[in-house]
Amino acid sequence: MSLKETEFQLMDEEQLSVELIEAQYQLKNTSRQPNAKSVLILVSGIELAGKGEAVKQLREWVDPRYLRVKADAPIMFNQKQTFWQSYARFIPAEGQIMVMFGNWYSDLLSTAMHVSKPLDETLFDEYVENMRAYEQDLKNNHVDVIKVWFDLSWKSLQKRLDEMDPSEARWHKLHGLDWRNKKQYDNLQRLRQRFSHDWVIIDCEDEQVRDQQFAQHILRTLKHCPAHETTAVGRWKQAKTTQALLEPSTAVADEADYKKELKKLSRKVAEALRFDSRNVVIVFEGMDAAGKGGAIKRIVKKLDPREYEIHTIAAPEKYELRRPYLWRFWNKILPEEKITIFDRSWYGRVLVERIEGFANTVEWQRAYDEINRFEKDLYDSQTVVIKFWLAIGKDEQAARFKAREETAHKRFKITPDDWRNRDRWDDYLKAAADMLQRTDTEYAPWHVIATNDKHSARLQVLETILAQLKAD
């Protein structure tokens, strides 16, 4: 939307500052409350339009301690990195305001305008669609996203270039463009129009009007942050619990065959993971004592500790609760980490958080689509996602719990909560059935390992890893 002068009136600057600070503190004071929100401001636009000046003026009108600014030069998209990966850790916590000069749209334009290898427009539009889906997920998780384009006519741009000190010219290379080139300017504007219909477009001919339009839009946003849905719509259709979950296999692997096969498979898995050109994320979920730790130990047996990272996921920390629930996982999957293993994962939102009431109905029901988009982004950035649900019988779990209590070096693995969770066994099976049905995709399929025999489970896990690496 464009802010036209007929719809805009200059405010007294002192009054504007007072209202901005009041709104800023009101947002800050909502932190850790049910209605808590944060604000993410994405800034982009024509060079010399005055983006930096507008943000600088905004910082003078607000309390600068509580307005964070991240400014980076645009980067080319990397095939092995999601578009949000460079920015995920800067997503603001509840009560915070973050301005991003460099953002995924700047990177998209930089990639699309690359002279030697321009981006196909169909792919450009796919990126925009994925970005909007990501932003909607942020909004659903209480991060309100504002996108502001600072626009400037060709004629005014050339005038400002003429008046600019030559020593400053090298700082004005946004998107790597020659701002004297009308063809490049027109191409940038054409591409921008493919995504900017939901942006605030500020005409930057008048500097005072520009700064106040920007500040007043931020003020309106702070005063009228939208409420987020907390009531589920429609009736939930529970997935059917499969026989594998209800009655895992009781067959026992031969001890000698197990040791021989384990040695062979451990070596093959290590080589496959090490020499695959893609990154690999391996996720383990399952009932308590189902053998997640034992399976992970066999996966990494022949790997160097420097080749992989293992994340054991527990309840989120307080600072993590102030951000979108996927935030702590966005920041654990890094392009430079070739092999990443999760002992429990982002599926906690639709398992324990659903069952124990830590997530409301809207949050956990919405999470399936959010998780699918997250995993699709990883897949599109050349990351193989291998997911395991380890299923054991209820009696087998009780036997393993008792064995842990009686074994000195395993007692740390059993807690009163483990025994308490057994009372919710059927609830966990129902939640697992929904999870398996709604997040089993071609790009990140689930593998159910349903057996009461630890040896059989470990061999199946290793065989499955080899099979998926070969199939993908």
DOKEDREN-53929 format. One record per residue (C-alpha): residue number from 1; x, y, z. Coordinates in steps of 0.25 Angstrom, whole numbers, plus 5000, padded with zeros to 4 digits. Example, Ala and Ser with C-alpha at 12.3 -4.5 7.8 and 13.67 -1.06 7.14 Angstrom:
<pamars>
+-----+------+------+------+
! seq !   xx !   yy !   zz !
+-----+------+------+------+
!   1 ! 5049 ! 4982 ! 5031 !
!   2 ! 5055 ! 4996 ! 5029 !
+-----+------+------+------+
</pamars>
This chain:
<pamars>
+-----+------+------+------+
! seq !   xx !   yy !   zz !
+-----+------+------+------+
!   1 ! 5000 ! 5000 ! 5000 !
!   2 ! 5005 ! 5014 ! 4997 !
!   3 ! 5005 ! 5025 ! 5007 !
!   4 ! 4999 ! 5037 ! 4999 !
!   5 ! 5001 ! 5051 ! 5004 !
!   6 ! 4986 ! 5053 ! 5004 !
!   7 ! 4985 ! 5042 ! 5014 !
!   8 ! 4996 ! 5048 ! 5023 !
!   9 ! 4998 ! 5059 ! 5032 !
!  10 ! 5011 ! 5063 ! 5039 !
!  11 ! 5011 ! 5062 ! 5054 !
!  12 ! 5018 ! 5071 ! 5064 !
!  13 ! 5031 ! 5064 ! 5066 !
!  14 ! 5031 ! 5064 ! 5081 !
!  15 ! 5017 ! 5058 ! 5081 !
!  16 ! 5021 ! 5048 ! 5071 !
!  17 ! 5033 ! 5044 ! 5080 !
!  18 ! 5024 ! 5043 ! 5092 !
!  19 ! 5014 ! 5034 ! 5086 !
!  20 ! 5025 ! 5025 ! 5080 !
!  21 ! 5032 ! 5023 ! 5093 !
!  22 ! 5018 ! 5020 ! 5100 !
!  23 ! 5015 ! 5010 ! 5090 !
!  24 ! 5029 ! 5004 ! 5090 !
!  25 ! 5028 ! 5002 ! 5105 !
!  26 ! 5014 ! 4997 ! 5105 !
!  27 ! 5020 ! 4986 ! 5095 !
!  28 ! 5032 ! 4984 ! 5104 !
!  29 ! 5023 ! 4982 ! 5116 !
!  30 ! 5015 ! 4971 ! 5110 !
!  31 ! 5027 ! 4961 ! 5110 !
!  32 ! 5023 ! 4948 ! 5116 !
!  33 ! 5008 ! 4951 ! 5116 !
!  34 ! 4998 ! 4944 ! 5108 !
!  35 ! 4996 ! 4955 ! 5099 !
!  36 ! 5011 ! 4957 ! 5097 !
!  37 ! 5016 ! 4961 ! 5083 !
!  38 ! 5029 ! 4966 ! 5076 !
!  39 ! 5031 ! 4974 ! 5063 !
!  40 ! 5040 ! 4971 ! 5052 !
!  41 ! 5042 ! 4982 ! 5041 !
!  42 ! 5048 ! 4979 ! 5028 !
!  43 ! 5053 ! 4990 ! 5021 !
!  44 ! 5057 ! 4991 ! 5006 !
!  45 ! 5057 ! 5001 ! 4994 !
!  46 ! 5064 ! 5009 ! 4984 !
!  47 ! 5078 ! 5014 ! 4987 !
!  48 ! 5079 ! 5028 ! 4993 !
!  49 ! 5064 ! 5028 ! 4996 !
!  50 ! 5067 ! 5030 ! 5010 !
!  51 ! 5065 ! 5017 ! 5017 !
!  52 ! 5077 ! 5019 ! 5027 !
!  53 ! 5073 ! 5034 ! 5030 !
!  54 ! 5058 ! 5029 ! 5033 !
!  55 ! 5063 ! 5018 ! 5042 !
!  56 ! 5073 ! 5028 ! 5049 !
!  57 ! 5062 ! 5038 ! 5051 !
!  58 ! 5053 ! 5027 ! 5057 !
!  59 ! 5063 ! 5024 ! 5067 !
!  60 ! 5064 ! 5038 ! 5071 !
!  61 ! 5049 ! 5038 ! 5074 !
!  62 ! 5048 ! 5025 ! 5081 !
!  63 ! 5056 ! 5020 ! 5093 !
!  64 ! 5068 ! 5015 ! 5085 !
!  65 ! 5071 ! 5004 ! 5095 !
!  66 ! 5059 ! 4996 ! 5091 !
!  67 ! 5060 ! 4998 ! 5076 !
!  68 ! 5070 ! 4987 ! 5070 !
!  69 ! 5075 ! 4989 ! 5056 !
!  70 ! 5082 ! 4979 ! 5048 !
!  71 ! 5089 ! 4984 ! 5035 !
!  72 ! 5095 ! 4975 ! 5025 !
!  73 ! 5099 ! 4976 ! 5010 !
!  74 ! 5090 ! 4967 ! 5002 !
!  75 ! 5096 ! 4953 ! 4999 !
!  76 ! 5094 ! 4943 ! 4988 !
!  77 ! 5085 ! 4931 ! 4991 !
!  78 ! 5092 ! 4919 ! 4994 !
!  79 ! 5087 ! 4905 ! 4990 !
!  80 ! 5091 ! 4899 ! 5003 !
!  81 ! 5084 ! 4909 ! 5012 !
!  82 ! 5070 ! 4913 ! 5014 !
!  83 ! 5066 ! 4928 ! 5011 !
!  84 ! 5063 ! 4930 ! 5026 !
!  85 ! 5076 ! 4923 ! 5032 !
!  86 ! 5084 ! 4936 ! 5032 !
!  87 ! 5074 ! 4943 ! 5040 !
!  88 ! 5067 ! 4933 ! 5049 !
!  89 ! 5075 ! 4937 ! 5061 !
!  90 ! 5071 ! 4951 ! 5060 !
!  91 ! 5056 ! 4949 ! 5060 !
!  92 ! 5051 ! 4958 ! 5072 !
!  93 ! 5047 ! 4952 ! 5085 !
!  94 ! 5034 ! 4956 ! 5091 !
!  95 ! 5034 ! 4971 ! 5094 !
!  96 ! 5045 ! 4975 ! 5085 !
!  97 ! 5045 ! 4983 ! 5072 !
!  98 ! 5056 ! 4979 ! 5061 !
!  99 ! 5059 ! 4986 ! 5048 !
! 100 ! 5065 ! 4978 ! 5037 !
! 101 ! 5072 ! 4986 ! 5026 !
! 102 ! 5078 ! 4973 ! 5021 !
! 103 ! 5067 ! 4963 ! 5019 !
! 104 ! 5062 ! 4951 ! 5010 !
! 105 ! 5056 ! 4961 ! 5000 !
! 106 ! 5069 ! 4968 ! 4999 !
! 107 ! 5076 ! 4955 ! 4996 !
! 108 ! 5065 ! 4951 ! 4986 !
! 109 ! 5067 ! 4964 ! 4978 !
! 110 ! 5082 ! 4962 ! 4979 !
! 111 ! 5081 ! 4948 ! 4973 !
! 112 ! 5070 ! 4952 ! 4963 !
! 113 ! 5078 ! 4963 ! 4958 !
! 114 ! 5091 ! 4956 ! 4957 !
! 115 ! 5097 ! 4959 ! 4943 !
! 116 ! 5104 ! 4946 ! 4940 !
! 117 ! 5092 ! 4937 ! 4945 !
! 118 ! 5079 ! 4944 ! 4946 !
! 119 ! 5068 ! 4937 ! 4954 !
! 120 ! 5056 ! 4931 ! 4946 !
! 121 ! 5043 ! 4938 ! 4949 !
! 122 ! 5036 ! 4926 ! 4952 !
! 123 ! 5046 ! 4922 ! 4963 !
! 124 ! 5046 ! 4937 ! 4968 !
! 125 ! 5031 ! 4935 ! 4970 !
! 126 ! 5033 ! 4922 ! 4978 !
! 127 ! 5043 ! 4929 ! 4987 !
! 128 ! 5033 ! 4940 ! 4989 !
! 129 ! 5022 ! 4930 ! 4993 !
! 130 ! 5031 ! 4923 ! 5002 !
! 131 ! 5035 ! 4936 ! 5009 !
! 132 ! 5021 ! 4940 ! 5011 !
! 133 ! 5018 ! 4926 ! 5017 !
! 134 ! 5030 ! 4928 ! 5027 !
! 135 ! 5025 ! 4942 ! 5030 !
! 136 ! 5011 ! 4936 ! 5033 !
! 137 ! 5017 ! 4926 ! 5042 !
! 138 ! 5024 ! 4937 ! 5049 !
! 139 ! 5011 ! 4945 ! 5051 !
! 140 ! 5004 ! 4933 ! 5056 !
! 141 ! 5015 ! 4932 ! 5067 !
! 142 ! 5013 ! 4946 ! 5071 !
! 143 ! 5024 ! 4953 ! 5062 !
! 144 ! 5017 ! 4964 ! 5054 !
! 145 ! 5024 ! 4966 ! 5041 !
! 146 ! 5024 ! 4980 ! 5035 !
! 147 ! 5030 ! 4982 ! 5021 !
! 148 ! 5034 ! 4996 ! 5016 !
! 149 ! 5039 ! 4999 ! 5002 !
! 150 ! 5046 ! 5013 ! 5001 !
! 151 ! 5043 ! 5018 ! 4987 !
! 152 ! 5050 ! 5028 ! 4978 !
! 153 ! 5048 ! 5033 ! 4964 !
! 154 ! 5059 ! 5031 ! 4954 !
! 155 ! 5060 ! 5046 ! 4952 !
! 156 ! 5062 ! 5049 ! 4967 !
! 157 ! 5071 ! 5037 ! 4968 !
! 158 ! 5080 ! 5043 ! 4957 !
! 159 ! 5080 ! 5057 ! 4964 !
! 160 ! 5084 ! 5051 ! 4977 !
! 161 ! 5095 ! 5043 ! 4970 !
! 162 ! 5100 ! 5056 ! 4964 !
! 163 ! 5100 ! 5063 ! 4978 !
! 164 ! 5107 ! 5052 ! 4985 !
! 165 ! 5121 ! 5053 ! 4989 !
! 166 ! 5129 ! 5044 ! 4980 !
! 167 ! 5136 ! 5038 ! 4993 !
! 168 ! 5123 ! 5032 ! 4997 !
! 169 ! 5120 ! 5026 ! 4984 !
! 170 ! 5126 ! 5012 ! 4988 !
! 171 ! 5116 ! 5011 ! 4999 !
! 172 ! 5104 ! 5011 ! 4990 !
! 173 ! 5105 ! 4998 ! 4982 !
! 174 ! 5092 ! 4991 ! 4987 !
! 175 ! 5089 ! 4979 ! 4979 !
! 176 ! 5102 ! 4981 ! 4972 !
! 177 ! 5095 ! 4991 ! 4963 !
! 178 ! 5100 ! 5002 ! 4954 !
! 179 ! 5090 ! 5013 ! 4959 !
! 180 ! 5093 ! 5021 ! 4946 !
! 181 ! 5087 ! 5009 ! 4938 !
! 182 ! 5073 ! 5012 ! 4935 !
! 183 ! 5070 ! 4998 ! 4930 !
! 184 ! 5075 ! 4992 ! 4943 !
! 185 ! 5067 ! 5002 ! 4951 !
! 186 ! 5054 ! 4998 ! 4943 !
! 187 ! 5057 ! 4983 ! 4944 !
! 188 ! 5058 ! 4985 ! 4959 !
! 189 ! 5045 ! 4992 ! 4960 !
! 190 ! 5038 ! 4982 ! 4951 !
! 191 ! 5043 ! 4971 ! 4961 !
! 192 ! 5040 ! 4978 ! 4973 !
! 193 ! 5025 ! 4980 ! 4968 !
! 194 ! 5024 ! 4965 ! 4968 !
! 195 ! 5025 ! 4964 ! 4983 !
! 196 ! 5021 ! 4978 ! 4989 !
! 197 ! 5006 ! 4978 ! 4988 !
! 198 ! 5006 ! 4975 ! 5003 !
! 199 ! 5017 ! 4985 ! 5006 !
! 200 ! 5017 ! 5000 ! 5011 !
! 201 ! 5022 ! 5008 ! 4999 !
! 202 ! 5028 ! 5021 ! 5004 !
! 203 ! 5030 ! 5032 ! 4993 !
! 204 ! 5044 ! 5038 ! 4997 !
! 205 ! 5044 ! 5051 ! 4990 !
! 206 ! 5042 ! 5059 ! 5002 !
! 207 ! 5051 ! 5055 ! 5014 !
! 208 ! 5043 ! 5061 ! 5025 !
! 209 ! 5030 ! 5054 ! 5020 !
! 210 ! 5038 ! 5041 ! 5017 !
! 211 ! 5043 ! 5041 ! 5032 !
! 212 ! 5030 ! 5044 ! 5038 !
! 213 ! 5022 ! 5034 ! 5029 !
! 214 ! 5031 ! 5023 ! 5033 !
! 215 ! 5031 ! 5026 ! 5048 !
! 216 ! 5015 ! 5028 ! 5048 !
! 217 ! 5013 ! 5015 ! 5041 !
! 218 ! 5022 ! 5008 ! 5052 !
! 219 ! 5014 ! 5016 ! 5062 !
! 220 ! 5000 ! 5011 ! 5056 !
! 221 ! 5006 ! 4996 ! 5056 !
! 222 ! 5010 ! 4997 ! 5071 !
! 223 ! 4997 ! 5003 ! 5075 !
! 224 ! 4989 ! 4992 ! 5067 !
! 225 ! 4996 ! 4979 ! 5067 !
! 226 ! 4986 ! 4969 ! 5063 !
! 227 ! 4981 ! 4959 ! 5073 !
! 228 ! 4984 ! 4944 ! 5070 !
! 229 ! 4974 ! 4933 ! 5069 !
! 230 ! 4974 ! 4925 ! 5081 !
! 231 ! 4961 ! 4917 ! 5079 !
! 232 ! 4961 ! 4905 ! 5070 !
! 233 ! 4951 ! 4905 ! 5058 !
! 234 ! 4944 ! 4892 ! 5054 !
! 235 ! 4945 ! 4878 ! 5059 !
! 236 ! 4958 ! 4871 ! 5060 !
! 237 ! 4958 ! 4858 ! 5052 !
! 238 ! 4967 ! 4848 ! 5060 !
! 239 ! 4976 ! 4839 ! 5052 !
! 240 ! 4975 ! 4824 ! 5054 !
! 241 ! 4985 ! 4817 ! 5063 !
! 242 ! 4993 ! 4807 ! 5054 !
! 243 ! 4995 ! 4793 ! 5058 !
! 244 ! 5010 ! 4795 ! 5058 !
! 245 ! 5008 ! 4805 ! 5069 !
! 246 ! 4999 ! 4797 ! 5077 !
! 247 ! 5006 ! 4783 ! 5076 !
! 248 ! 5021 ! 4785 ! 5073 !
! 249 ! 5028 ! 4772 ! 5068 !
! 250 ! 5034 ! 4763 ! 5079 !
! 251 ! 5043 ! 4755 ! 5070 !
! 252 ! 5058 ! 4755 ! 5075 !
! 253 ! 5070 ! 4756 ! 5067 !
! 254 ! 5081 ! 4745 ! 5068 !
! 255 ! 5092 ! 4751 ! 5076 !
! 256 ! 5104 ! 4746 ! 5067 !
! 257 ! 5096 ! 4751 ! 5054 !
! 258 ! 5094 ! 4764 ! 5061 !
! 259 ! 5108 ! 4767 ! 5065 !
! 260 ! 5113 ! 4763 ! 5051 !
! 261 ! 5102 ! 4772 ! 5044 !
! 262 ! 5104 ! 4783 ! 5053 !
! 263 ! 5119 ! 4784 ! 5050 !
! 264 ! 5116 ! 4784 ! 5035 !
! 265 ! 5105 ! 4794 ! 5036 !
! 266 ! 5112 ! 4804 ! 5045 !
! 267 ! 5123 ! 4805 ! 5035 !
! 268 ! 5114 ! 4807 ! 5023 !
! 269 ! 5106 ! 4817 ! 5030 !
! 270 ! 5118 ! 4825 ! 5034 !
! 271 ! 5123 ! 4825 ! 5020 !
! 272 ! 5110 ! 4829 ! 5014 !
! 273 ! 5108 ! 4841 ! 5023 !
! 274 ! 5122 ! 4845 ! 5022 !
! 275 ! 5123 ! 4845 ! 5007 !
! 276 ! 5109 ! 4850 ! 5003 !
! 277 ! 5109 ! 4864 ! 4997 !
! 278 ! 5097 ! 4868 ! 5005 !
! 279 ! 5095 ! 4871 ! 5019 !
! 280 ! 5087 ! 4861 ! 5028 !
! 281 ! 5077 ! 4863 ! 5039 !
! 282 ! 5073 ! 4851 ! 5047 !
! 283 ! 5061 ! 4852 ! 5056 !
! 284 ! 5058 ! 4842 ! 5067 !
! 285 ! 5044 ! 4842 ! 5074 !
! 286 ! 5037 ! 4831 ! 5082 !
! 287 ! 5032 ! 4826 ! 5095 !
! 288 ! 5042 ! 4827 ! 5107 !
! 289 ! 5052 ! 4816 ! 5108 !
! 290 ! 5049 ! 4812 ! 5093 !
! 291 ! 5064 ! 4812 ! 5090 !
! 292 ! 5067 ! 4826 ! 5084 !
! 293 ! 5080 ! 4828 ! 5091 !
! 294 ! 5085 ! 4814 ! 5087 !
! 295 ! 5081 ! 4816 ! 5073 !
! 296 ! 5089 ! 4829 ! 5072 !
! 297 ! 5101 ! 4823 ! 5079 !
! 298 ! 5102 ! 4812 ! 5068 !
! 299 ! 5100 ! 4823 ! 5057 !
! 300 ! 5112 ! 4831 ! 5061 !
! 301 ! 5121 ! 4819 ! 5065 !
! 302 ! 5130 ! 4820 ! 5053 !
! 303 ! 5129 ! 4835 ! 5051 !
! 304 ! 5139 ! 4845 ! 5057 !
! 305 ! 5132 ! 4854 ! 5067 !
! 306 ! 5136 ! 4866 ! 5059 !
! 307 ! 5127 ! 4861 ! 5048 !
! 308 ! 5114 ! 4862 ! 5055 !
! 309 ! 5106 ! 4869 ! 5065 !
! 310 ! 5095 ! 4863 ! 5075 !
! 311 ! 5084 ! 4871 ! 5081 !
! 312 ! 5077 ! 4865 ! 5093 !
! 313 ! 5064 ! 4873 ! 5094 !
! 314 ! 5057 ! 4876 ! 5107 !
! 315 ! 5047 ! 4887 ! 5111 !
! 316 ! 5050 ! 4900 ! 5105 !
! 317 ! 5057 ! 4911 ! 5113 !
! 318 ! 5050 ! 4924 ! 5118 !
! 319 ! 5057 ! 4932 ! 5107 !
! 320 ! 5053 ! 4922 ! 5096 !
! 321 ! 5038 ! 4923 ! 5101 !
! 322 ! 5039 ! 4937 ! 5097 !
! 323 ! 5041 ! 4934 ! 5082 !
! 324 ! 5034 ! 4925 ! 5071 !
! 325 ! 5034 ! 4911 ! 5076 !
! 326 ! 5043 ! 4907 ! 5064 !
! 327 ! 5053 ! 4917 ! 5067 !
! 328 ! 5062 ! 4909 ! 5075 !
! 329 ! 5062 ! 4898 ! 5064 !
! 330 ! 5065 ! 4908 ! 5053 !
! 331 ! 5077 ! 4912 ! 5061 !
! 332 ! 5082 ! 4898 ! 5063 !
! 333 ! 5082 ! 4894 ! 5048 !
! 334 ! 5094 ! 4901 ! 5042 !
! 335 ! 5099 ! 4900 ! 5028 !
! 336 ! 5113 ! 4897 ! 5033 !
! 337 ! 5108 ! 4885 ! 5041 !
! 338 ! 5108 ! 4873 ! 5032 !
! 339 ! 5102 ! 4863 ! 5041 !
! 340 ! 5092 ! 4867 ! 5052 !
! 341 ! 5084 ! 4858 ! 5061 !
! 342 ! 5072 ! 4861 ! 5070 !
! 343 ! 5069 ! 4852 ! 5082 !
! 344 ! 5054 ! 4858 ! 5082 !
! 345 ! 5051 ! 4870 ! 5073 !
! 346 ! 5042 ! 4881 ! 5068 !
! 347 ! 5031 ! 4870 ! 5069 !
! 348 ! 5030 ! 4873 ! 5084 !
! 349 ! 5019 ! 4883 ! 5080 !
! 350 ! 5010 ! 4872 ! 5075 !
! 351 ! 5013 ! 4862 ! 5085 !
! 352 ! 5017 ! 4866 ! 5100 !
! 353 ! 5012 ! 4881 ! 5098 !
! 354 ! 4999 ! 4876 ! 5093 !
! 355 ! 4997 ! 4865 ! 5103 !
! 356 ! 5001 ! 4873 ! 5115 !
! 357 ! 4994 ! 4886 ! 5111 !
! 358 ! 5007 ! 4894 ! 5109 !
! 359 ! 5002 ! 4898 ! 5095 !
! 360 ! 4987 ! 4902 ! 5093 !
! 361 ! 4979 ! 4895 ! 5083 !
! 362 ! 4981 ! 4905 ! 5072 !
! 363 ! 4996 ! 4905 ! 5074 !
! 364 ! 4998 ! 4890 ! 5073 !
! 365 ! 4988 ! 4888 ! 5062 !
! 366 ! 4994 ! 4899 ! 5053 !
! 367 ! 5008 ! 4893 ! 5056 !
! 368 ! 5007 ! 4881 ! 5046 !
! 369 ! 5007 ! 4891 ! 5034 !
! 370 ! 5018 ! 4900 ! 5041 !
! 371 ! 5027 ! 4887 ! 5042 !
! 372 ! 5024 ! 4882 ! 5028 !
! 373 ! 5028 ! 4896 ! 5023 !
! 374 ! 5041 ! 4896 ! 5031 !
! 375 ! 5045 ! 4882 ! 5027 !
! 376 ! 5042 ! 4886 ! 5012 !
! 377 ! 5051 ! 4898 ! 5013 !
! 378 ! 5062 ! 4889 ! 5018 !
! 379 ! 5060 ! 4879 ! 5007 !
! 380 ! 5060 ! 4890 ! 4997 !
! 381 ! 5074 ! 4894 ! 5002 !
! 382 ! 5080 ! 4880 ! 5000 !
! 383 ! 5077 ! 4875 ! 5014 !
! 384 ! 5073 ! 4861 ! 5016 !
! 385 ! 5063 ! 4859 ! 5027 !
! 386 ! 5062 ! 4845 ! 5033 !
! 387 ! 5051 ! 4843 ! 5044 !
! 388 ! 5049 ! 4831 ! 5053 !
! 389 ! 5038 ! 4828 ! 5062 !
! 390 ! 5043 ! 4817 ! 5072 !
! 391 ! 5031 ! 4808 ! 5077 !
! 392 ! 5031 ! 4798 ! 5088 !
! 393 ! 5020 ! 4792 ! 5096 !
! 394 ! 5015 ! 4797 ! 5109 !
! 395 ! 5020 ! 4785 ! 5117 !
! 396 ! 5033 ! 4785 ! 5110 !
! 397 ! 5035 ! 4800 ! 5115 !
! 398 ! 5032 ! 4796 ! 5129 !
! 399 ! 5042 ! 4785 ! 5129 !
! 400 ! 5053 ! 4795 ! 5123 !
! 401 ! 5049 ! 4805 ! 5134 !
! 402 ! 5051 ! 4795 ! 5145 !
! 403 ! 5065 ! 4790 ! 5138 !
! 404 ! 5069 ! 4805 ! 5139 !
! 405 ! 5066 ! 4807 ! 5153 !
! 406 ! 5074 ! 4794 ! 5156 !
! 407 ! 5086 ! 4798 ! 5148 !
! 408 ! 5096 ! 4808 ! 5154 !
! 409 ! 5100 ! 4815 ! 5142 !
! 410 ! 5086 ! 4816 ! 5136 !
! 411 ! 5079 ! 4821 ! 5148 !
! 412 ! 5080 ! 4835 ! 5143 !
! 413 ! 5072 ! 4832 ! 5131 !
! 414 ! 5059 ! 4829 ! 5140 !
! 415 ! 5051 ! 4840 ! 5147 !
! 416 ! 5038 ! 4841 ! 5154 !
! 417 ! 5032 ! 4848 ! 5141 !
! 418 ! 5035 ! 4835 ! 5133 !
! 419 ! 5026 ! 4827 ! 5142 !
! 420 ! 5016 ! 4838 ! 5142 !
! 421 ! 5016 ! 4839 ! 5127 !
! 422 ! 5012 ! 4824 ! 5126 !
! 423 ! 4998 ! 4829 ! 5131 !
! 424 ! 4996 ! 4836 ! 5118 !
! 425 ! 5001 ! 4825 ! 5109 !
! 426 ! 4988 ! 4825 ! 5101 !
! 427 ! 4989 ! 4840 ! 5099 !
! 428 ! 5003 ! 4839 ! 5094 !
! 429 ! 4999 ! 4828 ! 5084 !
! 430 ! 4987 ! 4837 ! 5079 !
! 431 ! 4997 ! 4849 ! 5077 !
! 432 ! 5007 ! 4840 ! 5070 !
! 433 ! 4997 ! 4835 ! 5061 !
! 434 ! 4993 ! 4849 ! 5057 !
! 435 ! 5007 ! 4853 ! 5055 !
! 436 ! 5011 ! 4841 ! 5047 !
! 437 ! 4999 ! 4844 ! 5038 !
! 438 ! 5000 ! 4859 ! 5036 !
! 439 ! 5015 ! 4861 ! 5035 !
! 440 ! 5019 ! 4848 ! 5027 !
! 441 ! 5023 ! 4855 ! 5013 !
! 442 ! 5031 ! 4851 ! 5001 !
! 443 ! 5042 ! 4860 ! 5005 !
! 444 ! 5043 ! 4856 ! 5020 !
! 445 ! 5036 ! 4843 ! 5022 !
! 446 ! 5034 ! 4836 ! 5035 !
! 447 ! 5040 ! 4822 ! 5038 !
! 448 ! 5033 ! 4814 ! 5049 !
! 449 ! 5042 ! 4804 ! 5056 !
! 450 ! 5033 ! 4796 ! 5064 !
! 451 ! 5040 ! 4785 ! 5072 !
! 452 ! 5042 ! 4781 ! 5086 !
! 453 ! 5056 ! 4776 ! 5083 !
! 454 ! 5067 ! 4787 ! 5084 !
! 455 ! 5076 ! 4779 ! 5074 !
! 456 ! 5066 ! 4778 ! 5063 !
! 457 ! 5062 ! 4793 ! 5065 !
! 458 ! 5077 ! 4798 ! 5064 !
! 459 ! 5079 ! 4789 ! 5051 !
! 460 ! 5066 ! 4795 ! 5045 !
! 461 ! 5070 ! 4809 ! 5048 !
! 462 ! 5084 ! 4807 ! 5041 !
! 463 ! 5078 ! 4800 ! 5029 !
! 464 ! 5067 ! 4811 ! 5028 !
! 465 ! 5078 ! 4822 ! 5028 !
! 466 ! 5085 ! 4815 ! 5016 !
! 467 ! 5072 ! 4813 ! 5008 !
! 468 ! 5067 ! 4828 ! 5010 !
! 469 ! 5081 ! 4834 ! 5006 !
! 470 ! 5081 ! 4825 ! 4994 !
! 471 ! 5066 ! 4828 ! 4990 !
! 472 ! 5067 ! 4843 ! 4992 !
+-----+------+------+------+
</pamars>
